[in-house]
Amino acid sequence: MHQMKTGFRFMLVGIMLVSMTLLVGCGGEDEQAADEQARETAEAIAQEEASREAQAQNEPAEEVEPLDVRVLVSASIGSDRQMQIEGETNLPNGAQVQVIVERELSRVRWRERVEIEQGQFSAGPFGPGSGLPDGGYSVTVELSEATVQPRAVQQRIGEKGEYLTGELVTQSRHGLGQIATYTTRFMVGSQPRQSRGNAELLQTP
């Protein structure tokens, strides 16, 4: 009888051990299955993202219409004998341009940075406190490099000005892409002999 009880106890222990082993095994299989599912999900997401990136790279970039730069400048002399510049252009709103007035005889310069608004700009007055002497003056309007332009302007002209075209477009001296430069001449007073080339005569009051 004692041996039968002992054998029965061993049998129960054995059944319990087998049951525990089966439970542990099942738990391990569930975890492994979950890990495999998570790995498959992560791989699927990564493949989808890679596919989207490849598709984006293969899509042709949106074409930007070239901008044939136009600038028109007028100048006026006030009673203080200083020069005021007005201009019109097809450059985009917000574009930064430098307006430079140079006396041809002495090479003295005055400059001002202005912003294009609705296709127009104004700058000045230019000249010393005593007023501009008679003689020839060159007026230059220069579109600064794209790197210093607002983002919206960069999108229109290109990050290196590559969308700019026309006779006013040149390469930047600093190797930062294309810029646009317009130059004209005006005469102050009545001394054309001091002017280099043709100039419009601006009589002072």
C-alpha positions, 0 to 999 in steps of 0.5 A: 500500500505504501508503495502504491501511494508513493507511486501515485505521488510520483505520478502526480508530480510527473503529471504536474511537471509535464503540465508546467512544461507544456504551459511554459512551452506554450507561453514561449511560443506565444511570445515568439509568435508575437515577436515575429509579428512585430518584426514583420510589421516593422519590416512592412512599415520600413518597406512602405516608407522606402517605397514612398521615398523612391517614388518621391525621388522618381517623380519629376520636379515641378518646373518653374517658368524662367524669369526674364528680368526687367527693370525700369528706373527714373530719377528726380532731383529735389530742391536739396539737389539730392537724387530720388530713385523710383523703379518698376520691375517684374522681380517677385514681391519681397525681393531684396535689391541694392540701389547704388548711385555713383558720381562718375567723376569722383567714383563716390557712391551712395547705396541703399537696400530696398524691397520690391513691393507690388513690382515697384521700389523707391530709394533715396535721397542720395547725395551729400548734405550740400547736394549733388554737384553737376555732372554724370551719375550712374544708377545701378539696381542689383538683385542680391544673391538668392542666399540672402533672399526670403524663402518665397523669393528663392522658390521663384528665382531658384536657390542659386538664381538658376531661373533668372534669364535675360540680358541683365543676368550675370554670375555673382562675383562671390560664386553664389549663383546668378544675380541681375544687374541693371545700370543707367545714367543720369546727368545733373545740371548742364555739364555733359562733358563730365559724363561717361556715355549717354545720360538723361539730363536732369536740370536742378531747380 
